[in-house]
């Protein structure tokens, strides 16, 4: 079994027997999460979460670009995951980037990107139409860079939570359309000669992103043909597991957004139903912690803005002809 850490058969047997007896190496019960911590930058562009010793930082940036031809009224969200060798020896690019380590690093990164995209973007949580500035000519393009700082298990849940936290705290600059050809300054009447003015945060308050719901994911490590499961597995528990199952849900209505099953045998309907019920119960607690952290961040952000002693910063004017070919 390809794993981030190699353990002996004795260690594997000990971990499984402890889980059967409802004990874990770190003192948790089988269905307990590790301690979750949140940290946000005051400008809202960065969110760092800790899940036990696993730490993930997500940076969100926005730029005005031309939309895709097939979706002229929608912005885009591009996800990227960086796995540093500092996070885990398993990510070390042996052989000058051509060996086993580099291939495994790319496989893990691609897998996490696919899951995060399915949970955040494909589920409809992020409103891409709200990112449109001028239909067919200029939209906001979001780049979500997820950096794994330390890997101690359950990277998928940590990356999803970090990405959602960063998107909820991010604020895009306010824009204004200055009519140059007799229009009224609205997006509907904008012409190719109109100017788009991007206002700095000191001049106009940035806008939060529109999100329809709050998606979360819960990962289960599977043991004993799926009869024994562990929530939020550590790296050693993942190495001892036969496989894993990730259930992503809307934190409000508990609608299933995505499912990821990796390795191991299949799950019966009863076993999968138990995972879904456990995920619904755990997602509520995680979402409550996230919303509380976001509320505290908003208070700190407003206080920092009030205390800031500054002179107005000129706005940046962009010609529409420069934005769109």
C-alpha positions in Angstrom: 0.0 0.0 0.0 1.4 3.4 -1.1 1.6 5.5 2.1 3.2 8.6 3.4 4.8 6.7 6.3 5.8 3.1 6.7 4.8 1.2 9.8 5.5 -2.3 11.0 2.8 -5.0 11.1 2.9 -4.9 14.9 2.2 -1.2 14.9 -0.6 -1.7 12.4 -2.2 -4.4 14.5 -1.9 -2.3 17.6 -3.6 0.7 16.0 -6.5 -1.5 14.7 -7.0 -3.3 18.0 -6.9 0.1 19.9 -9.7 1.4 17.5 -11.8 -1.7 18.1 -11.5 -0.9 21.8 -12.4 2.8 21.0 -9.0 4.1 21.8 -6.5 6.0 19.6 -2.8 6.8 19.9 -3.4 10.5 20.7 -6.2 9.8 23.3 -9.1 10.5 21.0 -12.2 8.4 20.6 -12.8 6.9 17.1 -15.2 9.7 16.0 -13.3 12.7 17.5 -11.6 15.5 15.5 -8.3 16.9 16.5 -8.2 20.5 17.7 -8.9 23.0 14.9 -7.3 26.4 14.8 -7.9 29.3 12.4 -5.7 32.3 11.6 -6.5 35.0 9.1 -4.6 37.9 7.6 -6.2 41.3 8.2 -6.5 41.9 4.4 -8.5 38.7 4.1 -6.3 37.2 1.5 -4.8 34.4 3.6 -6.3 31.8 5.9 -4.2 29.3 7.8 -5.8 26.3 9.6 -4.3 23.7 11.9 -5.8 20.3 12.3 -3.8 18.8 15.1 -0.2 19.0 13.7 -1.4 19.3 10.1 -1.1 22.9 9.0 -2.4 24.3 5.7 -2.3 27.9 4.4 -4.5 29.2 1.5 -3.8 32.4 -0.4 -6.6 33.9 -2.6 -5.8 36.5 -5.2 -8.0 38.1 -7.8 -7.3 39.7 -11.2 -9.5 41.1 -14.0 -9.2 39.0 -17.2 -11.3 38.1 -20.2 -13.9 35.3 -19.5 -14.0 32.0 -21.3 -15.9 32.0 -24.6 -18.5 29.5 -23.5 -19.3 31.3 -20.2 -19.1 35.0 -20.9 -20.9 36.0 -17.7 -19.0 33.9 -15.3 -15.7 34.4 -13.5 -13.3 31.5 -12.8 -11.7 29.9 -9.8 -8.4 28.2 -10.3 -7.0 25.9 -7.6 -3.5 24.9 -7.0 -1.9 22.7 -4.2 1.8 23.0 -3.2 3.3 20.1 -1.3 6.6 21.2 0.2 9.3 18.7 1.3 9.3 20.7 4.5 5.8 19.4 5.2 6.7 15.7 5.0 9.7 13.6 3.8 7.2 11.8 1.5 7.1 14.9 -0.6 10.9 15.0 -1.2 11.7 15.1 -4.9 14.3 12.4 -5.1 16.4 11.9 -8.1 16.5 15.6 -9.1 12.7 15.7 -9.5 12.5 12.5 -11.6 12.1 9.8 -9.0 9.4 8.2 -7.0 9.0 11.2 -4.6 8.3 13.7 -7.3 5.7 11.4 -9.0 4.0 10.7 -5.7 4.0 14.4 -4.9 2.3 15.3 -8.2 -0.3 12.5 -7.7 -1.3 13.6 -4.2 -1.4 17.3 -5.3 -3.7 16.4 -8.3 -5.9 14.3 -6.1 -6.4 17.1 -3.6 -7.0 19.7 -6.3 -9.8 17.5 -7.8 -11.5 17.0 -4.5 -11.3 20.7 -3.5 -12.7 21.7 -6.9 -15.6 19.2 -6.6 -16.4 20.4 -3.1 -16.1 24.1 -3.6 -16.7 24.9 -7.3 -18.6 22.0 -8.8 -21.1 21.9 -5.9 -22.2 25.5 -6.7 -21.0 26.9 -3.4 -19.1 29.7 -5.1 -21.2 32.1 -7.2 -19.2 32.6 -10.4 -21.7 34.9 -12.0 -21.2 37.4 -9.2 -17.5 37.7 -10.4 -18.7 39.2 -13.8 -17.8 42.9 -14.3 -18.6 43.4 -18.0 -20.3 40.5 -19.7 -18.1 38.9 -22.4 -15.2 41.3 -21.7 -14.0 41.4 -18.1 -14.5 39.1 -15.1 -12.7 38.4 -11.9 -10.4 35.4 -12.0 -9.7 33.9 -8.5 -6.5 32.0 -7.9 -6.6 29.8 -4.8 -3.1 28.6 -3.8 -3.2 25.9 -1.1 0.2 25.4 0.7 0.7 22.4 2.9 3.0 23.5 5.7 3.0 20.4 7.8 1.6 16.9 7.0 0.3 14.8 9.9 -2.6 13.2 8.2 -6.0 14.1 6.7 -4.7 16.5 4.1 -8.0 16.5 2.1 -10.1 17.8 5.0 -7.4 20.3 6.0 -7.1 21.7 2.4 -10.9 21.9 1.9 -11.4 23.7 5.2 -8.5 26.1 4.5 -9.8 26.9 1.0 -13.4 27.5 2.3 -12.1 29.7 5.1 -9.9 31.7 2.8 -12.8 32.3 0.3 -15.2 33.3 3.1 -12.7 35.8 4.5 -11.5 37.2 1.1 -12.7 40.5 -0.3 -12.3 41.6 -3.8 -11.7 45.3 -4.7 -14.6 47.5 -5.6 -14.8 48.4 -9.3 -16.4 51.3 -11.2 -17.2 51.5 -14.9 -16.5 55.0 -16.2 -18.5 55.6 -19.4 -16.5 57.0 -22.3 -19.1 56.6 -25.1 -22.3 58.0 -23.6 -23.3 55.0 -21.5 -24.8 55.2 -18.0 -21.8 53.4 -16.3 -23.6 50.1 -15.9 -22.3 46.7 -16.9 -25.2 46.3 -19.4 -24.3 49.4 -21.4 -20.5 49.2 -21.1 -18.6 49.6 -24.3 -15.0 48.7 -25.3 -14.0 52.3 -24.8 -15.2 52.5 -21.2 -12.6 52.5 -18.4 -12.7 50.1 -15.4 -11.5 51.7 -12.2 -10.3 49.4 -9.5 -10.6 51.2 -6.2 -8.1 50.5 -3.4 -9.4 49.3 0.0 -8.6 52.8 1.4 -10.9 54.5 -1.0 -13.8 52.0 -1.1 -14.7 49.0 1.0 -13.9 45.7 -0.8 -16.7 43.2 -1.3 -16.9 39.7 0.1 -17.4 36.8 -2.3 -20.9 35.4 -2.8 -21.2 31.9 -1.5 -24.5 30.0 -1.6 -23.6 27.5 1.1 -20.8 26.3 3.3 -19.3 23.0 2.0 -17.2 20.8 4.3 -15.6 17.4 4.1 -15.1 14.6 6.6 -12.6 11.8 6.0 -12.9 8.4 7.5 -10.1 5.8 7.7 -11.5 2.3 7.1 -10.4 -0.9 8.9 -11.7 -4.4 9.2 -13.5 -4.4 5.9 -15.2 -1.1 6.8 -16.6 -2.3 10.1 -14.3 0.0 12.0 -13.8 3.7 11.0 -11.8 6.6 12.4 -12.6 10.2 11.8 -9.8 12.6 11.0 -7.0 10.0 10.8 -3.5 10.9 11.6 -0.7 10.0 9.3 0.1 6.7 11.2 -3.6 5.8 11.3 -3.8 6.4 7.6 -0.9 4.1 7.0 -2.6 1.4 9.0 -5.9 1.7 7.3 -7.1 -0.4 4.4 -8.6 2.6 2.7 -10.4 5.9 3.2 -13.8 7.5 2.5 -14.4 11.2 2.2 -17.9 12.7 2.4 -18.4 16.3 1.6 -21.7 18.1 2.6 -23.4 21.4 2.7 -23.2 22.4 6.4 -26.7 23.9 6.3 -28.9 21.3 4.6 -26.5 18.3 4.8 -26.8 17.7 1.1 -24.0 15.5 -0.1 -21.7 17.5 -2.4 -19.0 14.9 -3.2 -17.8 11.5 -2.3 -14.2 10.2 -2.5 -13.4 6.5 -1.9 -9.7 5.5 -2.0 -8.3 2.0 -1.8 -9.7 -0.8 0.3 -12.7 -2.9 -0.4 -16.2 -1.7 -1.1 -18.6 -0.4 1.6 -22.1 -1.9 2.2 -25.1 0.4 2.2 -25.2 0.3 6.0 -21.5 1.1 6.3 -21.8 4.0 3.9 -24.9 5.3 5.6 -23.1 5.3 8.9 -20.3 7.4 7.3 -22.9 9.9 6.0 -24.6 10.2 9.3 -21.3 10.7 11.2 -20.2 13.3 8.6 -23.5 15.3 9.1 -22.9 15.4 12.8 -19.3 16.4 12.6 -19.7 19.0 9.9 -22.1 21.0 12.1 -19.4 21.3 14.8 -16.6 22.2 12.3 -18.9 24.8 10.6 -19.7 26.4 13.9 -16.0 26.8 14.8 -15.3 28.3 11.3 -18.2 30.8 11.5 -17.1 31.8 15.0 -13.5 32.4 13.8 -14.7 34.4 10.8 -16.8 36.6 13.1 -13.8 37.3 15.3 -11.7 38.0 12.2 -14.3 40.5 10.9 -14.2 42.4 14.2 -10.4 42.6 14.1 -10.5 43.7 10.5 -13.0 46.5 11.2 -11.0 47.6 14.2 -7.8 47.7 12.2 -9.4 49.7 9.4 -10.7 52.3 12.0 -7.3 52.6 13.6 -5.5 52.9 10.3 -4.0 56.3 9.9 -3.6 56.9 6.2 -4.0 59.3 3.4 -6.3 58.3 0.5 -4.6 56.1 -2.0 -5.3 56.9 -5.7 -7.4 54.4 -7.5 -6.0 52.4 -10.4 -7.6 53.1 -13.8 -7.5 50.3 -16.3 -8.5 50.8 -19.9 -11.0 48.2 -21.1 -9.0 47.7 -24.2 -6.0 46.6 -22.1 -8.1 44.1 -20.1 -9.7 42.4 -23.1 -7.9 41.7 -26.3 
